[in-house]
Every structure is written in C-alpha cells, then in structure tokens.
Amino acid sequence: MFHHKKRARAPQLTHRQINRLMPFTGAPLFHALQLLATGDSARFHMPGHKGEPLFNSYAEIFAIDFTETYGTGNLYLGDGPIRDAEVAAARYFGVDDCFFLTGGSTQGVLAMLAAAVGEGGSVLLDRECHKSVCYACALLDITPHFISAPLIEPFAVSGALPVDAAERALLDHPEIRAVLLTSPTYYGVCRAIPAFADLCRAYGRLLLVDGAHGAHFPALGLPAPVAEGADMAVLSMHKTLPCLGQGAVLLAGAGADKRALRENTALFGTSSPSYPIMASIDLARAYTEGPGRAAYRRAAETCGDLRDYIARRTRFTPLAESDFPALDPLPPDGLHRGYGYHRPSPGRHALERIRRGL
C-alpha cells in the first residue's frame, strides 16, 4: 500500500488579481494563459514542467507556458486568443494583418522572401541588409542585386538610399520581383519608404522592409513601414520593446498574400512556438499602446537632450538631424558613434549629471 502525499502547489493568482495586472489596456493572449494557469485542471501535455515551479526564478513563466490545447489557440492556424492578440497588434500598427513570430525577425525575413520572391527568383536589396537576408537568399536560391547609399560624413554611416538607382536596377533586371529595404538601419537612419512604395507600385513589384530596430516607432507617433506603403515588414519586438528574446511580428498590407505568409511562417518556424514569447509580444504591444507611449516619448526627449549636450560640451559629435533629417529618435547605436574633435572635456561633474539624467 502506498500513501499519496499531496505535492504543494505554487500560489496562484485569482481572476481579480489577474485583471488588475493590465489596467491600461487588453492583452487577450496573456489574459487567456493566466486564466488557464489559475484553473484546477491537470496538464497532461507539453511542456514537461507541467506548469510547476521547479526553478523558482521561472515560476511565473512556467505557469503560462502551454502548448496547443483547449483555450490556448494555434499560431499557425491563426485561431483562439493568439489570433485575438495578432488582430490587436495589427490595429495598433495600422496595418491589414499581423503574424506573431517566435523565431525573431529572421523567421519573418525568410517568410517574406519566400512569399514575395520564391525559390530561384531575384530581389533588389539595400546594401545595409541583415545577414538573415543573405541566409534566405542562400536557402531559397534567390539572386540578389544591390543598391548602396552614400555615406554621411564624418560618421561613415550610410545615408539616403537613392530611388533613381533602384529604378535603374529594376529596368536593367526585369526579373526582380521585390525590393527589400532596411529601415531604420542599425544606426537609426530611416529610408524614404513612401517614395520606394510609389516606385514599386509603378513597376508592379512588392516592397519589403526589414524594420527590426523600429518596433517602437508607433509609440513615438511615427508610422510602421506597412502604414507608410510597404507591402510587408518585420519588426523585432524584443529589440526595442519590453518583450522576451525572439519575439517579433510580420506585418502585412493589402497587397500581401496573407495565406502564403502564414504558411511560410510555419515552414520557417518551430512547430512548438513559445507561448511565453507570444504572450510577451501581446504585453509589449499593450504596454506601448498604454502607459509606455508616454515613457517612450520622454526617452526620446532625453535622447535629444543628450545629443545636444554631447555636441555642445564634449569632444564628440553625435549623429543628429542636422546631419540627416530622417533619424530614429531613439537609435540603438547612432547616438554614441562619433568622431573626436579637440573640444574641452565635459569634466567629472557634467558626466555625473548625464548619468543621473539617464
């Protein structure tokens, strides 16, 4: 005879407590997973931790880590609370549709190129493209053609991408099926997406944008690439928003083949997409749609003040709107990439003020 000793369960949130977690706006997927976590049903499905906090640091993550079962939805079928969260994100970004990605923008780049160009096709690329674009061309046997932008001096950072060079490339290579731009670039330089969108429409081509570093734009009152005229775009939510690593979205406009995009996100993604990552995409969107909007705008103002301080009071020259007007107000790297001039040192006290301000 065996005596069954009941194992202690981690304390669970009540429905009332869950609702108080998100007072500013709705996050449908996160709420659905939290409600399931408070239930008294046993989990006879993956993942193997069954929601139990074996590692205390992961207790809250394990609790909402489900698989495709009743009430959780299926990412690649586009149903349930996952679909509700995607629709909420599409509305926020001002686009026709949105697909969640748990393989980062790399998964979205592969899906975009497969849908828009296809195996053995040709594409016109911004020379600033990410290595995932090169990997996609290798995997899909896509022939790349490149256009480059002149440098912004003295920063040695590429500036405005010439639309006329893209037009010449389309005329010289009529087999090109799509144009792929990187905007913003790693240094915060934004491309003239509306002008390229007009060009692509005139020549019957699709415009794709790798906007991996620009997921925060709507929080600053700036449009997402598809809202500016691109047919498809990927945004890395995990790069500039409070989202778990690998969380990204693929945005689709009216001219995109949405069925092909859904199929290709499944083709290039894991068959076990992470529910915590998807829930964090949902939460990040909800946050920036709510109180995060003001926080991001304050951060942009601080970044502008810091640029001004560096330009006036230090020996460095920051990349600023006076050098190039179309800049990300919150660049990941462009702010601190400068070239030294013989200016007085800001001194210890000034540097302390900068640190406190940040």
Residue pairs with C-beta under 8 A, 6 or more apart in sequence:
9 52
10 52
10 53
10 59
10 63
12 37
12 38
12 63
13 21
13 34
13 37
13 38
14 38
15 35
15 38
18 31
18 34
18 35
18 38
21 34
22 30
22 31
22 283
22 286
24 286
24 287
24 289
24 290
24 291
25 286
25 289
25 290
26 88
26 286
27 85
27 88
27 279
27 282
27 283
27 285
27 286
28 81
28 84
28 85
28 88
28 282
29 73
29 81
29 82
29 84
29 85
29 275
29 278
29 279
29 282
30 64
30 85
30 279
30 282
30 283
30 286
31 81
32 71
32 72
32 73
32 80
32 81
33 64
33 66
33 72
33 81
33 275
33 279
34 63
34 64
36 64
36 66
36 71
36 72
37 51
37 63
37 64
42 50
43 50
43 51
43 66
45 66
45 67
45 69
46 67
46 272
47 65
47 67
49 62
49 65
51 62
51 63
51 65
52 62
53 59
53 62
53 63
54 62
55 62
61 276
64 275
64 276
64 279
65 274
65 275
65 276
66 72
66 275
67 272
67 275
68 74
68 75
71 80
71 81
72 80
72 81
72 82
72 275
73 79
73 80
73 81
73 82
73 83
73 84
74 80
74 82
75 82
75 100
75 102
75 265
75 273
75 278
76 262
76 265
76 266
76 269
76 273
78 86
78 99
78 262
82 100
82 278
85 100
85 278
85 281
85 282
85 285
86 97
86 98
86 99
86 100
87 98
88 282
88 285
88 286
89 98
89 100
89 249
89 281
89 282
89 285
90 96
90 97
90 98
90 251
92 218
92 285
92 288
92 289
93 218
93 224
93 226
93 227
93 235
93 249
93 251
94 218
94 223
94 224
94 226
94 227
95 224
95 226
95 227
95 251
95 252
95 253
96 226
96 252
96 253
96 254
96 256
96 258
97 251
97 252
97 256
97 258
97 261
98 249
98 250
98 251
98 252
99 108
99 111
99 249
99 250
99 252
99 261
99 262
99 265
100 247
100 248
100 249
100 273
100 278
100 281
101 107
101 108
101 234
101 246
101 247
101 248
101 249
101 250
101 265
101 269
102 246
102 247
102 248
102 269
102 270
102 273
102 274
102 277
102 278
103 246
103 248
103 268
103 269
103 270
104 236
104 238
104 245
104 246
104 247
104 248
105 130
105 132
105 210
105 212
105 234
105 235
105 236
105 248
106 130
106 132
106 135
107 248
107 250
107 265
107 268
107 269
108 234
108 248
108 249
108 250
108 265
109 130
109 132
109 133
109 136
109 210
109 234
110 132
110 135
110 136
110 139
110 140
110 264
110 268
111 250
111 261
111 264
111 265
111 267
111 268
112 180
112 208
112 232
112 234
112 250
112 261
112 264
113 123
113 133
113 136
113 137
113 140
113 142
113 178
113 180
113 208
114 136
114 140
114 260
114 264
114 267
114 268
115 232
115 256
115 257
115 260
115 261
115 264
116 123
116 177
116 178
116 206
116 208
116 231
116 232
116 256
117 123
117 140
117 142
117 177
117 178
118 140
118 177
119 140
119 141
119 142
120 140
120 141
120 142
121 140
121 142
121 143
121 175
121 177
122 142
122 143
122 144
122 145
122 173
122 175
122 176
122 177
123 137
123 142
123 143
123 144
123 145
123 176
123 177
123 178
123 179
123 180
124 144
124 145
124 146
124 147
124 166
124 169
124 170
124 173
124 176
124 178
124 179
124 180
124 205
125 133
125 144
125 145
125 146
125 147
125 179
125 180
126 146
126 147
126 149
126 161
126 180
126 181
126 182
126 191
127 146
127 147
127 148
127 149
127 158
128 149
128 158
128 182
128 185
128 186
129 180
129 182
129 210
130 182
130 210
130 212
132 210
133 144
133 180
133 210
134 144
136 142
137 143
137 144
143 175
145 169
145 173
145 176
147 161
147 162
147 165
147 166
147 169
148 158
148 161
148 165
149 158
149 159
149 160
149 161
149 162
150 158
150 159
150 160
150 162
151 157
151 158
151 159
152 158
152 159
152 189
152 319
152 323
152 324
154 317
154 339
155 187
155 319
155 323
155 337
155 338
155 339
157 185
157 187
157 189
157 319
157 334
157 337
158 185
158 187
158 189
159 189
159 324
160 191
160 192
160 324
160 326
161 181
161 191
161 192
161 196
163 192
163 195
163 196
163 199
166 179
166 196
166 199
167 199
167 203
169 176
170 176
170 179
170 199
170 203
170 205
176 205
177 205
177 206
178 200
178 205
178 206
178 207
178 208
179 196
179 199
179 200
179 205
179 206
179 207
179 208
180 208
180 209
180 210
181 191
181 193
181 196
181 207
181 208
181 209
181 210
181 230
182 191
182 209
182 210
183 189
183 190
183 191
183 193
183 209
183 210
183 211
183 214
183 225
184 190
184 191
184 211
184 213
184 214
184 327
184 328
184 331
185 213
186 213
186 332
186 333
186 334
187 319
187 331
187 333
187 334
187 337
188 213
188 319
188 327
188 328
188 330
188 331
188 332
188 333
188 334
188 335
189 324
189 326
189 327
189 328
189 334
190 214
190 326
190 327
190 328
191 209
191 326
192 326
193 207
193 209
193 225
193 228
193 229
193 230
194 228
194 229
196 207
196 229
196 230
197 207
197 228
197 229
197 230
198 229
199 205
200 206
200 207
200 231
206 231
206 232
206 255
206 256
207 229
207 230
207 231
207 232
208 230
208 231
208 232
208 233
209 225
209 226
209 230
209 232
209 233
209 234
210 233
210 234
211 217
211 224
211 225
211 233
211 234
211 235
212 234
212 235
212 236
212 239
212 248
213 236
213 239
213 240
213 328
213 332
214 222
214 224
214 225
214 235
214 240
214 328
215 235
215 236
215 237
215 239
215 240
215 241
215 249
215 284
216 240
216 241
216 288
216 296
216 330
217 223
217 224
217 328
218 224
218 288
219 288
219 292
219 293
219 296
219 297
220 296
220 297
220 300
220 329
220 330
221 297
222 329
224 233
224 235
224 251
225 233
225 251
226 232
226 233
226 251
226 252
226 253
229 253
230 253
231 252
231 253
231 255
231 256
232 250
232 251
232 252
232 253
232 256
232 261
233 250
233 251
234 248
234 249
234 250
234 251
235 248
235 249
235 251
236 247
236 248
237 243
237 247
237 248
237 249
237 280
237 281
237 284
237 285
238 244
238 245
238 246
238 247
238 248
239 332
240 330
240 332
241 284
241 285
241 287
241 288
241 292
242 280
242 283
242 284
242 287
242 292
243 277
243 280
243 281
243 283
243 284
244 274
244 276
244 277
244 280
245 277
246 274
246 277
247 277
247 278
247 280
247 281
247 284
248 281
249 281
250 261
250 265
252 258
252 261
288 296
296 330
299 330
300 329
300 330
302 357
302 358
303 329
303 330
303 331
303 335
304 329
305 357
306 318
306 335
306 354
306 357
306 358
307 318
307 320
307 335
309 346
309 350
309 354
310 316
310 317
310 318
310 335
310 338
311 317
311 318
311 320
313 343
313 344
313 346
313 350
314 343
314 345
314 346
315 340
315 341
315 342
315 343
315 344
315 345
316 336
316 338
316 339
316 340
316 341
317 338
317 339
317 341
318 334
318 335
318 336
318 338
319 327
319 331
319 334
319 335
319 337
319 338
320 327
321 327
327 334
328 334
346 354
